[in-house]
Amino acid sequence: MLLFATVVEQGSISAAARSMGQTPSAVSKQIGLLEDQVHYRLLNRTRTGVSPTHEGQEFYEKCKAMAEKFKEAEAMIQNLDGIPRGKLKIASTVAFGKSQLIPALPKFMIENPEVHVSLDLKDREVDLQGEGFDVAICFAEQRKNLDVVVRRIMQSRRVLCAAPSYLEHCGMPTDFTELAQHNCLRVAGSSRRNSWSNVEPVGEHAFEAQGTFEGNSTDVVYRATLAGVGIARLPYYMAQEKFRIGELVHVLPEYAPPSTDIVVMFAQRRNLAPKTRAFVDFMVRQFRDAPDQQMAV
């Protein structure tokens, strides 16, 4: 019955077999035995996959409820010894995930060999419980659900940068107001991230980035900047190495935007799963000592 529920949810016997560590033939045989036992055909089989019959759909609803109870019981038993284990579903912003989280994962996985990591990179707000994530790494300001728990990983800042080829063609701005004369790269669908502000002793100046290019993530904007498309505001951790080898130039190094925080967010549960607690503690340890001038998002 648990296997049948998985087949319906996956939409194919092969996918269900992979997720449960069995062969497609073994899964198909078990489904056939189940149909013999209940005396109904439960699945419509096609070349592209399977779908439940009318009787199969009703049977699935009962199996699904049972599967959820089983998973709760399984998680409870697994947590009794306090050893982190099981699948850990992580969501992270694209830029941080590629440049910081993925390089750190081998150390976490060596420390927690029974944890299986599933990572999803996305630059949008995540519904932890609705989408089934254990944790999400994001900007502090992305937190809209006050019922979740947040732990700060590190403080961050951003910098302005451009490729040497762009600056050779268009010149280097000498102050913040000259940015209006340049092709400033935008993040699509995010007015907040396109409002560049500069905190100075005499006050704060705001500038709306305008240009002929926008990307749907910081990673896209980063690659366009390397290609010489224009000036971008990027995380320092993405630009730092490129500054050193000369592929990017630090524009207006005196630029001082308001800092923000990167946080790890998880559902508020009294009994936090060991795998989730281990990951949260690892992220705090891994990045808490990173200097502000070296780490940003």
C-alpha positions, 0 to 999 in steps of 0.5 A: 500500500505504501508502494502503491501510494508512491507510484501514484505520486510519482506518476510512473512505476520506474520513478517510484522504483528509483525512489524506493530502491527497487527494480521496476519489475519488482514494483510492477509485480507488487502492484499486480499482487495488490490488485489481485488481493483487492479484486480491482484494477487500480492503475491505468498503464500507458507508455508515458506512465500510470494513473489511478483508476476511479477505484484506484484514486479512492484507494490511494486516498486511504493509502496516502493517509496511512503513508503519512502516519507511517512516515511520522512513526518512522521519523519518531523512531529515527529521532530516538537515538539522536543520530542525524539521518534521512533525506534533508531537503534544503532550499537556497538562493541561487548565488549563495547555493552555488558559491558557498553552500555546495562547497561546504556540503562535503564537510557536512556530509562527512560529519553526517554520513546517514543524511541524504541531501536534496538541494533546490536553488531558487530566488523566490520565497519558499513555503517550508511546510507547503513545499516540504523543505526542512530548511531554507537559506535566504535573505532575512528580509525574505522571511514573511512567515513569522511562524518559522524559526530563523538563525543568522548565518552571517552579515553581508554587504554588496559591491559595485563591479564591472568587467575591464572591457566595459570600463574601457569602453564606457569609462569609470564612474567617479561618484555615485551620481554618475551611475545614471550615465551607465548601463546598470544591470537589474534583477528582474521582478525585484524593485527592492534589489534594483534600488541601490542606496549609498550611506554617506556621512551627509545622508543616504542617497538612493539610485534606481538601477536602469539599463538594457539588461536584466536577469532573473537571478543574481547568478545571471547578472554576475555572468553578464557582468563578467561578459562586459554588459554593464555595472552590477551590484553583486555579492562580494563573495562572488566578486572577490576572486574576480577582483584578485585575478582582474576579471572584474574591477571594484567600482566606487569602492567607497560605496556603502550600502546598508548591510543585510543578513543571510539566515537559515530558516526552518519550521517551528517544531518542538522536537526538531529532527536531528538531521535539521538541527545538525545542518542548522548548527553546521551552517552557523559554525561554518560561516559565523566567523567569516569577516563582513568584508569577505562574505555577502549576499 
